[in-house]
Amino acid sequence: MAATEGPGSTPSSVAATDPVAANARPDGGGGPTGAVVVVALVSAISGLLNGYETGIISGALLQISDEFGIGTAGSG
């Protein structure tokens, strides 16, 4: 062990080959990047819209089946 390396330090040869250390953010933060935040927001909004659409369609099917005489097999 070199004289500058302490008991808890990482040898420089390991830090150079460690992919986690090589990809560390320069500000030292480990928070989400901008792309991750955008993907999370788009996914959350898509999930909310999908649930809303499901509720609207299931409510509309009641009137559609009465209006056009569609049975349970036709509504799907």
FENDA-V733116 format. One record per residue. N is the residue number from 1. RES is the residue in three letters. SS is DSSP state (~ for helix, > for strand, _ for the rest). Layout:
n=[N:N]
res=[RES:RES]
ss=[SS:SS]
This chain:
n=[1:2:3:4:5:6:7:8:9:10:11:12:13:14:15:16:17:18:19:20:21:22:23:24:25:26:27:28:29:30:31:32:33:34:35:36:37:38:39:40:41:42:43:44:45:46:47:48:49:50:51:52:53:54:55:56:57:58:59:60:61:62:63:64:65:66:67:68:69:70:71:72:73:74:75:76]
res=[MET:ALA:ALA:THR:GLU:GLY:PRO:GLY:SER:THR:PRO:SER:SER:VAL:ALA:ALA:THR:ASP:PRO:VAL:ALA:ALA:ASN:ALA:ARG:PRO:ASP:GLY:GLY:GLY:GLY:PRO:THR:GLY:ALA:VAL:VAL:VAL:VAL:ALA:LEU:VAL:SER:ALA:ILE:SER:GLY:LEU:LEU:ASN:GLY:TYR:GLU:THR:GLY:ILE:ILE:SER:GLY:ALA:LEU:LEU:GLN:ILE:SER:ASP:GLU:PHE:GLY:ILE:GLY:THR:ALA:GLY:SER:GLY]
ss=[_:_:_:_:_:_:_:_:_:_:_:~:~:~:~:~:~:_:~:~:~:~:_:_:_:_:_:_:_:_:_:_:_:~:~:~:~:~:~:~:~:~:~:~:~:~:~:~:~:~:~:~:~:~:~:~:~:~:~:~:~:~:~:~:~:~:~:~:_:_:_:_:_:_:_:_]
